[in-house]
């Protein structure tokens, strides 16, 4: 009975070692697709840098074998390029920014 339990434990560990990287890859693919959708919503789908960064990350994530550390860095480079391309937003929002400007004009 103990042998059977040990074998079951080894099988579960083996399955986890196989499925965990697949889950990471799926998460990275999902993140990449979410940022691509965000880029499209903001009208930046034709930006050459964003296209280049997206394509590089996508090629890594949809090829085998996939080095997950390298692919994650590619996704992060795409995310950072997207963040830099989007219009900056102030923490206080557009209304707060306008209100501060109006106060400055009245002085």
ROVEXDREN-928900 format. One record per atom (N, C-alpha, C, O): residue in one letter; residue number from 1; atom name; x, y, z. Coordinates in steps of 0.001 Angstrom, whole numbers, padded with zeros to 6 digits. Layout:
N
+---------+-----+-------+---------+---------+---------+
! residuo ! num ! atomo !       X !       Y !       Z !
+---------+-----+-------+---------+---------+---------+
!       A ! NUM !    CA !       X !       Y !       Z !
...
+---------+-----+-------+---------+---------+---------+
END
This chain:
107
+---------+-----+-------+---------+---------+---------+
! residuo ! num ! atomo !       X !       Y !       Z !
+---------+-----+-------+---------+---------+---------+
!       X !   1 !     N !  000833 ! -001203 !  000000 !
!       X !   1 !    CA !  000000 !  000000 !  000000 !
!       X !   1 !     C !  000875 !  001264 !  000000 !
!       X !   1 !     O !  000579 !  002215 ! -000723 !
!       X !   2 !     N !  001933 !  001283 !  000791 !
!       X !   2 !    CA !  002837 !  002437 !  000835 !
!       X !   2 !     C !  003505 !  002641 ! -000522 !
!       X !   2 !     O !  003689 !  003775 ! -000964 !
!       X !   3 !     N !  003871 !  001532 ! -001187 !
!       X !   3 !    CA !  004485 !  001639 ! -002511 !
!       X !   3 !     C !  003533 !  002298 ! -003502 !
!       X !   3 !     O !  003943 !  003124 ! -004318 !
!       X !   4 !     N !  002280 !  001933 ! -003424 !
!       X !   4 !    CA !  001281 !  002511 ! -004326 !
!       X !   4 !     C !  001127 !  004007 ! -004061 !
!       X !   4 !     O !  001022 !  004795 ! -005001 !
!       X !   5 !     N !  001111 !  004400 ! -002797 !
!       X !   5 !    CA !  001003 !  005820 ! -002458 !
!       X !   5 !     C !  002235 !  006592 ! -002923 !
!       X !   5 !     O !  002120 !  007711 ! -003423 !
!       X !   6 !     N !  003412 !  005992 ! -002757 !
!       X !   6 !    CA !  004646 !  006636 ! -003217 !
!       X !   6 !     C !  004635 !  006809 ! -004732 !
!       X !   6 !     O !  005024 !  007854 ! -005253 !
!       X !   7 !     N !  004190 !  005783 ! -005422 !
!       X !   7 !    CA !  004118 !  005852 ! -006886 !
!       X !   7 !     C !  003115 !  006916 ! -007326 !
!       X !   7 !     O !  003368 !  007649 ! -008283 !
!       X !   8 !     N !  001996 !  007003 ! -006645 !
!       X !   8 !    CA !  000998 !  008028 ! -006959 !
!       X !   8 !     C !  001573 !  009423 ! -006726 !
!       X !   8 !     O !  001350 !  010327 ! -007531 !
!       X !   9 !     N !  002301 !  009600 ! -005644 !
!       X !   9 !    CA !  002934 !  010886 ! -005354 !
!       X !   9 !     C !  003938 !  011251 ! -006445 !
!       X !   9 !     O !  003971 !  012396 ! -006896 !
!       X !  10 !     N !  004757 !  010288 ! -006872 !
!       X !  10 !    CA !  005726 !  010543 ! -007947 !
!       X !  10 !     C !  005009 !  010919 ! -009241 !
!       X !  10 !     O !  005454 !  011809 ! -009965 !
!       X !  11 !     N !  003914 !  010248 ! -009527 !
!       X !  11 !    CA !  003153 !  010547 ! -010745 !
!       X !  11 !     C !  002575 !  011961 ! -010689 !
!       X !  11 !     O !  002597 !  012684 ! -011685 !
!       X !  12 !     N !  002063 !  012350 ! -009533 !
!       X !  12 !    CA !  001524 !  013711 ! -009387 !
!       X !  12 !     C !  002622 !  014757 ! -009544 !
!       X !  12 !     O !  002423 !  015775 ! -010207 !
!       X !  13 !     N !  003775 !  014508 ! -008937 !
!       X !  13 !    CA !  004899 !  015439 ! -009060 !
!       X !  13 !     C !  005355 !  015551 ! -010511 !
!       X !  13 !     O !  005680 !  016637 ! -010992 !
!       X !  14 !     N !  005375 !  014426 ! -011190 !
!       X !  14 !    CA !  005771 !  014418 ! -012598 !
!       X !  14 !     C !  004770 !  015210 ! -013437 !
!       X !  14 !     O !  005159 !  015984 ! -014312 !
!       X !  15 !     N !  003501 !  015017 ! -013168 !
!       X !  15 !    CA !  002462 !  015747 ! -013897 !
!       X !  15 !     C !  002575 !  017245 ! -013637 !
!       X !  15 !     O !  002438 !  018048 ! -014560 !
!       X !  16 !     N !  002824 !  017621 ! -012392 !
!       X !  16 !    CA !  002981 !  019038 ! -012049 !
!       X !  16 !     C !  004183 !  019640 ! -012762 !
!       X !  16 !     O !  004119 !  020771 ! -013245 !
!       X !  17 !     N !  005277 !  018892 ! -012832 !
!       X !  17 !    CA !  006469 !  019426 ! -013496 !
!       X !  17 !     C !  006230 !  019632 ! -014988 !
!       X !  17 !     O !  006895 !  020459 ! -015611 !
!       X !  18 !     N !  005298 !  018897 ! -015559 !
!       X !  18 !    CA !  004971 !  019053 ! -016979 !
!       X !  18 !     C !  003936 !  020160 ! -017182 !
!       X !  18 !     O !  004058 !  020955 ! -018114 !
!       X !  19 !     N !  002931 !  020217 ! -016327 !
!       X !  19 !    CA !  001837 !  021169 ! -016543 !
!       X !  19 !     C !  002145 !  022579 ! -016057 !
!       X !  19 !     O !  001586 !  023539 ! -016588 !
!       X !  20 !     N !  003008 !  022732 ! -015071 !
!       X !  20 !    CA !  003313 !  024077 ! -014557 !
!       X !  20 !     C !  003885 !  024991 ! -015642 !
!       X !  20 !     O !  003418 !  026123 ! -015777 !
!       X !  21 !     N !  004874 !  024548 ! -016421 !
!       X !  21 !    CA !  005365 !  025428 ! -017490 !
!       X !  21 !     C !  004294 !  025744 ! -018533 !
!       X !  21 !     O !  004285 !  026839 ! -019096 !
!       X !  22 !     N !  003404 !  024806 ! -018793 !
!       X !  22 !    CA !  002321 !  025067 ! -019747 !
!       X !  22 !     C !  001388 !  026150 ! -019219 !
!       X !  22 !     O !  000893 !  026977 ! -019985 !
!       X !  23 !     N !  001151 !  026145 ! -017917 !
!       X !  23 !    CA !  000304 !  027175 ! -017315 !
!       X !  23 !     C !  000974 !  028542 ! -017393 !
!       X !  23 !     O !  000314 !  029548 ! -017655 !
!       X !  24 !     N !  002280 !  028579 ! -017165 !
!       X !  24 !    CA !  003016 !  029845 ! -017269 !
!       X !  24 !     C !  002955 !  030359 ! -018700 !
!       X !  24 !     O !  002716 !  031545 ! -018927 !
!       X !  25 !     N !  003171 !  029473 ! -019662 !
!       X !  25 !    CA !  003116 !  029881 ! -021065 !
!       X !  25 !     C !  001720 !  030403 ! -021418 !
!       X !  25 !     O !  001593 !  031409 ! -022116 !
!       X !  26 !     N !  000687 !  029732 ! -020944 !
!       X !  26 !    CA ! -000683 !  030185 ! -021213 !
!       X !  26 !     C ! -000933 !  031560 ! -020599 !
!       X !  26 !     O ! -001587 !  032403 ! -021212 !
!       X !  27 !     N ! -000417 !  031789 ! -019397 !
!       X !  27 !    CA ! -000588 !  033096 ! -018751 !
!       X !  27 !     C !  000126 !  034183 ! -019553 !
!       X !  27 !     O ! -000417 !  035273 ! -019735 !
!       X !  28 !     N !  001330 !  033898 ! -020029 !
!       X !  28 !    CA !  002075 !  034875 ! -020828 !
!       X !  28 !     C !  001362 !  035156 ! -022148 !
!       X !  28 !     O !  001303 !  036303 ! -022592 !
!       X !  29 !     N !  000821 !  034113 ! -022773 !
!       X !  29 !    CA !  000063 !  034305 ! -024012 !
!       X !  29 !     C ! -001160 !  035182 ! -023763 !
!       X !  29 !     O ! -001471 !  036068 ! -024559 !
!       X !  30 !     N ! -001844 !  034931 ! -022662 !
!       X !  30 !    CA ! -003021 !  035731 ! -022328 !
!       X !  30 !     C ! -002674 !  037184 ! -022076 !
!       X !  30 !     O ! -003385 !  038089 ! -022514 !
!       X !  31 !     N ! -001576 !  037403 ! -021366 !
!       X !  31 !    CA ! -001136 !  038773 ! -021094 !
!       X !  31 !     C ! -000768 !  039487 ! -022394 !
!       X !  31 !     O ! -001119 !  040650 ! -022592 !
!       X !  32 !     N ! -000059 !  038783 ! -023277 !
!       X !  32 !    CA !  000336 !  039361 ! -024560 !
!       X !  32 !     C ! -000897 !  039741 ! -025377 !
!       X !  32 !     O ! -000953 !  040831 ! -025946 !
!       X !  33 !     N ! -001876 !  038852 ! -025436 !
!       X !  33 !    CA ! -003100 !  039138 ! -026193 !
!       X !  33 !     C ! -003897 !  040284 ! -025576 !
!       X !  33 !     O ! -004490 !  041087 ! -026297 !
!       X !  34 !     N ! -003915 !  040363 ! -024253 !
!       X !  34 !    CA ! -004640 !  041453 ! -023587 !
!       X !  34 !     C ! -004013 !  042803 ! -023922 !
!       X !  34 !     O ! -004721 !  043777 ! -024179 !
!       X !  35 !     N ! -002692 !  042853 ! -023917 !
!       X !  35 !    CA ! -002027 !  044113 ! -024265 !
!       X !  35 !     C ! -002214 !  044456 ! -025736 !
!       X !  35 !     O ! -002317 !  045631 ! -026089 !
!       X !  36 !     N ! -002258 !  043443 ! -026598 !
!       X !  36 !    CA ! -002500 !  043712 ! -028019 !
!       X !  36 !     C ! -003889 !  044323 ! -028197 !
!       X !  36 !     O ! -004060 !  045249 ! -028991 !
!       X !  37 !     N ! -004874 !  043818 ! -027471 !
!       X !  37 !    CA ! -006227 !  044373 ! -027540 !
!       X !  37 !     C ! -006236 !  045817 ! -027036 !
!       X !  37 !     O ! -006923 !  046668 ! -027602 !
!       X !  38 !     N ! -005490 !  046090 ! -025994 !
!       X !  38 !    CA ! -005399 !  047451 ! -025453 !
!       X !  38 !     C ! -004783 !  048388 ! -026489 !
!       X !  38 !     O ! -005245 !  049514 ! -026673 !
!       X !  39 !     N ! -003739 !  047915 ! -027162 !
!       X !  39 !    CA ! -003088 !  048700 ! -028215 !
!       X !  39 !     C ! -004097 !  049031 ! -029313 !
!       X !  39 !     O ! -004155 !  050169 ! -029780 !
!       X !  40 !     N ! -004883 !  048051 ! -029722 !
!       X !  40 !    CA ! -005882 !  048271 ! -030773 !
!       X !  40 !     C ! -006934 !  049282 ! -030322 !
!       X !  40 !     O ! -007332 !  050145 ! -031104 !
!       X !  41 !     N ! -007390 !  049187 ! -029071 !
!       X !  41 !    CA ! -008392 !  050131 ! -028555 !
!       X !  41 !     C ! -007885 !  051564 ! -028577 !
!       X !  41 !     O ! -008664 !  052501 ! -028752 !
!       X !  42 !     N ! -006591 !  051734 ! -028400 !
!       X !  42 !    CA ! -006008 !  053075 ! -028372 !
!       X !  42 !     C ! -005518 !  053535 ! -029741 !
!       X !  42 !     O ! -004886 !  054585 ! -029855 !
!       X !  43 !     N ! -005808 !  052753 ! -030780 !
!       X !  43 !    CA ! -005445 !  053154 ! -032133 !
!       X !  43 !     C ! -003963 !  053069 ! -032444 !
!       X !  43 !     O ! -003471 !  053785 ! -033315 !
!       X !  44 !     N ! -003249 !  052204 ! -031746 !
!       X !  44 !    CA ! -001801 !  052098 ! -031944 !
!       X !  44 !     C ! -001394 !  050789 ! -032624 !
!       X !  44 !     O ! -000230 !  050393 ! -032564 !
!       X !  45 !     N ! -002348 !  050122 ! -033268 !
!       X !  45 !    CA ! -002071 !  048810 ! -033857 !
!       X !  45 !     C ! -001024 !  048856 ! -034960 !
!       X !  45 !     O ! -000402 !  047836 ! -035256 !
!       X !  46 !     N ! -000817 !  050008 ! -035571 !
!       X !  46 !    CA !  000149 !  050119 ! -036666 !
!       X !  46 !     C !  001507 !  050655 ! -036208 !
!       X !  46 !     O !  002383 !  050879 ! -037044 !
!       X !  47 !     N !  001700 !  050861 ! -034925 !
!       X !  47 !    CA !  002975 !  051374 ! -034415 !
!       X !  47 !     C !  004081 !  050344 ! -034680 !
!       X !  47 !     O !  003993 !  049213 ! -034203 !
!       X !  48 !     N !  005123 !  050724 ! -035435 !
!       X !  48 !    CA !  006164 !  049759 ! -035813 !
!       X !  48 !     C !  006892 !  049119 ! -034625 !
!       X !  48 !     O !  007171 !  047920 ! -034652 !
!       X !  49 !     N !  007200 !  049893 ! -033594 !
!       X !  49 !    CA !  007890 !  049331 ! -032433 !
!       X !  49 !     C !  007006 !  048315 ! -031718 !
!       X !  49 !     O !  007473 !  047249 ! -031318 !
!       X !  50 !     N !  005729 !  048652 ! -031559 !
!       X !  50 !    CA !  004816 !  047729 ! -030880 !
!       X !  50 !     C !  004628 !  046454 ! -031690 !
!       X !  50 !     O !  004560 !  045362 ! -031125 !
!       X !  51 !     N !  004544 !  046586 ! -033007 !
!       X !  51 !    CA !  004415 !  045403 ! -033867 !
!       X !  51 !     C !  005646 !  044514 ! -033714 !
!       X !  51 !     O !  005529 !  043296 ! -033576 !
!       X !  52 !     N !  006810 !  045125 ! -033739 !
!       X !  52 !    CA !  008065 !  044367 ! -033613 !
!       X !  52 !     C !  008140 !  043639 ! -032277 !
!       X !  52 !     O !  008486 !  042459 ! -032228 !
!       X !  53 !     N !  007816 !  044341 ! -031193 !
!       X !  53 !    CA !  007890 !  043728 ! -029858 !
!       X !  53 !     C !  006843 !  042619 ! -029699 !
!       X !  53 !     O !  007125 !  041572 ! -029117 !
!       X !  54 !     N !  005637 !  042857 ! -030220 !
!       X !  54 !    CA !  004589 !  041838 ! -030139 !
!       X !  54 !     C !  005006 !  040590 ! -030911 !
!       X !  54 !     O !  004917 !  039473 ! -030400 !
!       X !  55 !     N !  005464 !  040793 ! -032154 !
!       X !  55 !    CA !  005845 !  039652 ! -032989 !
!       X !  55 !     C !  006961 !  038829 ! -032350 !
!       X !  55 !     O !  006936 !  037600 ! -032402 !
!       X !  56 !     N !  007931 !  039503 ! -031753 !
!       X !  56 !    CA !  009041 !  038787 ! -031104 !
!       X !  56 !     C !  008521 !  037919 ! -029955 !
!       X !  56 !     O !  008892 !  036751 ! -029836 !
!       X !  57 !     N !  007672 !  038489 ! -029121 !
!       X !  57 !    CA !  007128 !  037734 ! -027986 !
!       X !  57 !     C !  006237 !  036597 ! -028472 !
!       X !  57 !     O !  006289 !  035488 ! -027940 !
!       X !  58 !     N !  005428 !  036874 ! -029474 !
!       X !  58 !    CA !  004521 !  035844 ! -029990 !
!       X !  58 !     C !  005300 !  034673 ! -030577 !
!       X !  58 !     O !  004967 !  033516 ! -030325 !
!       X !  59 !     N !  006338 !  034970 ! -031360 !
!       X !  59 !    CA !  007149 !  033888 ! -031941 !
!       X !  59 !     C !  007707 !  032984 ! -030846 !
!       X !  59 !     O !  007718 !  031761 ! -030987 !
!       X !  60 !     N !  008166 !  033585 ! -029764 !
!       X !  60 !    CA !  008729 !  032781 ! -028669 !
!       X !  60 !     C !  007670 !  031916 ! -028002 !
!       X !  60 !     O !  007904 !  030743 ! -027711 !
!       X !  61 !     N !  006505 !  032504 ! -027764 !
!       X !  61 !    CA !  005461 !  031786 ! -027027 !
!       X !  61 !     C !  004743 !  030727 ! -027854 !
!       X !  61 !     O !  004141 !  029812 ! -027292 !
!       X !  62 !     N !  004796 !  030833 ! -029169 !
!       X !  62 !    CA !  004104 !  029870 ! -030022 !
!       X !  62 !     C !  005079 !  028937 ! -030740 !
!       X !  62 !     O !  004731 !  028335 ! -031756 !
!       X !  63 !     N !  006294 !  028818 ! -030214 !
!       X !  63 !    CA !  007236 !  027868 ! -030798 !
!       X !  63 !     C !  007710 !  026914 ! -029713 !
!       X !  63 !     O !  007665 !  027223 ! -028522 !
!       X !  64 !     N !  008161 !  025760 ! -030150 !
!       X !  64 !    CA !  008647 !  024773 ! -029195 !
!       X !  64 !     C !  010071 !  024403 ! -029570 !
!       X !  64 !     O !  010371 !  024272 ! -030756 !
!       X !  65 !     N !  010931 !  024235 ! -028627 !
!       X !  65 !    CA !  010709 !  024475 ! -027200 !
!       X !  65 !     C !  010659 !  025972 ! -026902 !
!       X !  65 !     O !  011172 !  026792 ! -027662 !
!       X !  66 !     N !  010037 !  026300 ! -025793 !
!       X !  66 !    CA !  009867 !  027704 ! -025404 !
!       X !  66 !     C !  010651 !  027958 ! -024119 !
!       X !  66 !     O !  010370 !  027356 ! -023082 !
!       X !  67 !     N !  011633 !  028852 ! -024195 !
!       X !  67 !    CA !  012360 !  029266 ! -022992 !
!       X !  67 !     C !  011480 !  030305 ! -022290 !
!       X !  67 !     O !  011392 !  031453 ! -022727 !
!       X !  68 !     N !  010843 !  029897 ! -021218 !
!       X !  68 !    CA !  009859 !  030759 ! -020561 !
!       X !  68 !     C !  010468 !  032028 ! -019982 !
!       X !  68 !     O !  009814 !  033071 ! -019973 !
!       X !  69 !     N !  011701 !  031964 ! -019501 !
!       X !  69 !    CA !  012328 !  033177 ! -018961 !
!       X !  69 !     C !  012554 !  034206 ! -020062 !
!       X !  69 !     O !  012293 !  035395 ! -019877 !
!       X !  70 !     N !  013038 !  033744 ! -021201 !
!       X !  70 !    CA !  013272 !  034649 ! -022330 !
!       X !  70 !     C !  011942 !  035173 ! -022864 !
!       X !  70 !     O !  011825 !  036355 ! -023188 !
!       X !  71 !     N !  010943 !  034303 ! -022955 !
!       X !  71 !    CA !  009625 !  034717 ! -023444 !
!       X !  71 !     C !  008990 !  035731 ! -022501 !
!       X !  71 !     O !  008371 !  036695 ! -022953 !
!       X !  72 !     N !  009137 !  035524 ! -021198 !
!       X !  72 !    CA !  008584 !  036475 ! -020236 !
!       X !  72 !     C !  009234 !  037846 ! -020401 !
!       X !  72 !     O !  008554 !  038870 ! -020321 !
!       X !  73 !     N !  010533 !  037871 ! -020627 !
!       X !  73 !    CA !  011220 !  039149 ! -020846 !
!       X !  73 !     C !  010707 !  039826 ! -022112 !
!       X !  73 !     O !  010570 !  041049 ! -022148 !
!       X !  74 !     N !  010424 !  039047 ! -023141 !
!       X !  74 !    CA !  009889 !  039612 ! -024381 !
!       X !  74 !     C !  008500 !  040205 ! -024148 !
!       X !  74 !     O !  008183 !  041271 ! -024675 !
!       X !  75 !     N !  007679 !  039521 ! -023363 !
!       X !  75 !    CA !  006347 !  040045 ! -023039 !
!       X !  75 !     C !  006487 !  041329 ! -022227 !
!       X !  75 !     O !  005760 !  042294 ! -022465 !
!       X !  76 !     N !  007403 !  041350 ! -021282 !
!       X !  76 !    CA !  007620 !  042560 ! -020479 !
!       X !  76 !     C !  008108 !  043725 ! -021342 !
!       X !  76 !     O !  007694 !  044865 ! -021132 !
!       X !  77 !     N !  008985 !  043448 ! -022313 !
!       X !  77 !    CA !  009439 !  044517 ! -023215 !
!       X !  77 !     C !  008259 !  045082 ! -024003 !
!       X !  77 !     O !  008170 !  046291 ! -024215 !
!       X !  78 !     N !  007356 !  044205 ! -024432 !
!       X !  78 !    CA !  006161 !  044658 ! -025149 !
!       X !  78 !     C !  005283 !  045499 ! -024223 !
!       X !  78 !     O !  004818 !  046570 ! -024611 !
!       X !  79 !     N !  005058 !  045020 ! -023008 !
!       X !  79 !    CA !  004240 !  045764 ! -022048 !
!       X !  79 !     C !  004824 !  047150 ! -021796 !
!       X !  79 !     O !  004088 !  048136 ! -021772 !
!       X !  80 !     N !  006125 !  047231 ! -021610 !
!       X !  80 !    CA !  006753 !  048533 ! -021350 !
!       X !  80 !     C !  006631 !  049445 ! -022563 !
!       X !  80 !     O !  006391 !  050643 ! -022412 !
!       X !  81 !     N !  006793 !  048897 ! -023762 !
!       X !  81 !    CA !  006641 !  049707 ! -024974 !
!       X !  81 !     C !  005208 !  050221 ! -025090 !
!       X !  81 !     O !  004986 !  051364 ! -025488 !
!       X !  82 !     N !  004239 !  049379 ! -024743 !
!       X !  82 !    CA !  002834 !  049798 ! -024770 !
!       X !  82 !     C !  002621 !  050922 ! -023761 !
!       X !  82 !     O !  002013 !  051941 ! -024087 !
!       X !  83 !     N !  003110 !  050744 ! -022554 !
!       X !  83 !    CA !  002929 !  051755 ! -021507 !
!       X !  83 !     C !  003534 !  053091 ! -021924 !
!       X !  83 !     O !  002959 !  054146 ! -021656 !
!       X !  84 !     N !  004688 !  053049 ! -022574 !
!       X !  84 !    CA !  005331 !  054290 ! -023009 !
!       X !  84 !     C !  004605 !  054934 ! -024186 !
!       X !  84 !     O !  004691 !  056147 ! -024374 !
!       X !  85 !     N !  003896 !  054140 ! -024976 !
!       X !  85 !    CA !  003199 !  054666 ! -026152 !
!       X !  85 !     C !  001840 !  055265 ! -025824 !
!       X !  85 !     O !  001345 !  056126 ! -026552 !
!       X !  86 !     N !  001240 !  054814 ! -024738 !
!       X !  86 !    CA ! -000087 !  055312 ! -024371 !
!       X !  86 !     C !  000030 !  056703 ! -023773 !
!       X !  86 !     O !  001042 !  057036 ! -023155 !
!       X !  87 !     N ! -001006 !  057516 ! -023955 !
!       X !  87 !    CA ! -000983 !  058850 ! -023336 !
!       X !  87 !     C ! -000868 !  058715 ! -021824 !
!       X !  87 !     O ! -001530 !  057875 ! -021215 !
!       X !  88 !     N ! -000027 !  059546 ! -021227 !
!       X !  88 !    CA !  000144 !  059454 ! -019777 !
!       X !  88 !     C ! -001102 !  059967 ! -019082 !
!       X !  88 !     O ! -001788 !  060869 ! -019563 !
!       X !  89 !     N ! -001375 !  059357 ! -017926 !
!       X !  89 !    CA ! -002543 !  059751 ! -017132 !
!       X !  89 !     C ! -002054 !  060174 ! -015768 !
!       X !  89 !     O ! -001201 !  059525 ! -015163 !
!       X !  90 !     N ! -002608 !  061269 ! -015295 !
!       X !  90 !    CA ! -002263 !  061725 ! -013948 !
!       X !  90 !     C ! -003073 !  060947 ! -012935 !
!       X !  90 !     O ! -004202 !  060545 ! -013219 !
!       X !  91 !     N ! -002507 !  060727 ! -011741 !
!       X !  91 !    CA ! -003250 !  060007 ! -010704 !
!       X !  91 !     C ! -004550 !  060699 ! -010320 !
!       X !  91 !     O ! -005519 !  060032 ! -009957 !
!       X !  92 !     N ! -004585 !  062048 ! -010397 !
!       X !  92 !    CA ! -005796 !  062759 ! -009991 !
!       X !  92 !     C ! -006831 !  062805 ! -011109 !
!       X !  92 !     O ! -007931 !  063317 ! -010900 !
!       X !  93 !     N ! -006509 !  062283 ! -012289 !
!       X !  93 !    CA ! -007473 !  062222 ! -013383 !
!       X !  93 !     C ! -007574 !  063531 ! -014127 !
!       X !  93 !     O ! -007017 !  064541 ! -013697 !
!       X !  94 !     N ! -008289 !  063519 ! -015250 !
!       X !  94 !    CA ! -008382 !  064715 ! -016082 !
!       X !  94 !     C ! -009069 !  065887 ! -015389 !
!       X !  94 !     O ! -008676 !  067036 ! -015588 !
!       X !  95 !     N ! -010085 !  065613 ! -014581 !
!       X !  95 !    CA ! -010781 !  066718 ! -013925 !
!       X !  95 !     C ! -009870 !  067411 ! -012924 !
!       X !  95 !     O ! -009854 !  068639 ! -012832 !
!       X !  96 !     N ! -009109 !  066615 ! -012174 !
!       X !  96 !    CA ! -008199 !  067199 ! -011191 !
!       X !  96 !     C ! -007139 !  068045 ! -011867 !
!       X !  96 !     O ! -006753 !  069093 ! -011351 !
!       X !  97 !     N ! -006668 !  067594 ! -013020 !
!       X !  97 !    CA ! -005662 !  068347 ! -013753 !
!       X !  97 !     C ! -006219 !  069666 ! -014247 !
!       X !  97 !     O ! -005525 !  070681 ! -014198 !
!       X !  98 !     N ! -007463 !  069675 ! -014724 !
!       X !  98 !    CA ! -008074 !  070912 ! -015201 !
!       X !  98 !     C ! -008327 !  071861 ! -014039 !
!       X !  98 !     O ! -008114 !  073068 ! -014154 !
!       X !  99 !     N ! -008775 !  071316 ! -012934 !
!       X !  99 !    CA ! -009051 !  072155 ! -011772 !
!       X !  99 !     C ! -007789 !  072826 ! -011266 !
!       X !  99 !     O ! -007819 !  073995 ! -010880 !
!       X ! 100 !     N ! -006684 !  072101 ! -011264 !
!       X ! 100 !    CA ! -005421 !  072680 ! -010797 !
!       X ! 100 !     C ! -004986 !  073790 ! -011739 !
!       X ! 100 !     O ! -004468 !  074814 ! -011293 !
!       X ! 101 !     N ! -005192 !  073597 ! -013048 !
!       X ! 101 !    CA ! -004824 !  074629 ! -014016 !
!       X ! 101 !     C ! -005682 !  075861 ! -013856 !
!       X ! 101 !     O ! -005189 !  076980 ! -013997 !
!       X ! 102 !     N ! -006945 !  075681 ! -013565 !
!       X ! 102 !    CA ! -007843 !  076818 ! -013394 !
!       X ! 102 !     C ! -007459 !  077617 ! -012153 !
!       X ! 102 !     O ! -007536 !  078845 ! -012151 !
!       X ! 103 !     N ! -007045 !  076914 ! -011095 !
!       X ! 103 !    CA ! -006637 !  077629 ! -009891 !
!       X ! 103 !     C ! -005403 !  078463 ! -010171 !
!       X ! 103 !     O ! -005291 !  079596 ! -009703 !
!       X ! 104 !     N ! -004468 !  077899 ! -010944 !
!       X ! 104 !    CA ! -003238 !  078612 ! -011251 !
!       X ! 104 !     C ! -003507 !  079861 ! -012066 !
!       X ! 104 !     O ! -002804 !  080858 ! -011907 !
!       X ! 105 !     N ! -004514 !  079833 ! -012940 !
!       X ! 105 !    CA ! -004829 !  080983 ! -013776 !
!       X ! 105 !     C ! -005472 !  082101 ! -012968 !
!       X ! 105 !     O ! -005321 !  083272 ! -013318 !
!       X ! 106 !     N ! -006186 !  081770 ! -011894 !
!       X ! 106 !    CA ! -006904 !  082797 ! -011151 !
!       X ! 106 !     C ! -005998 !  083556 ! -010189 !
!       X ! 106 !     O ! -006412 !  084568 ! -009625 !
!       X ! 107 !     N ! -004779 !  083088 ! -009996 !
!       X ! 107 !    CA ! -003885 !  083781 ! -009056 !
!       X ! 107 !     C ! -003301 !  085009 ! -009611 !
!       X ! 107 !     O ! -002533 !  085690 ! -008931 !
+---------+-----+-------+---------+---------+---------+
END
